Amino acid sequence: MLHVLLLRQLIEGVIRSADIARQAAAALLLANEELKLSQVSLQQLHQELEVRVAARTAELQIANAQL
């Protein structure tokens, strides 16, 4: 009878561990999606900054040429 109880506890522990693993996997998937969205946003901001830097550089070159 004792071995049945121990086996039941072992099975319950494995089930709890599997549930925790599923929750962790779901959290990792969500974090990964958020990371991907952040990367896209960062790339867009970087491109916008590059355009602004190029425009400002052109403005400064014109101003320097006029001096």
Order of alpha helices (4+ residues) and beta strands (2+ residues): alpha
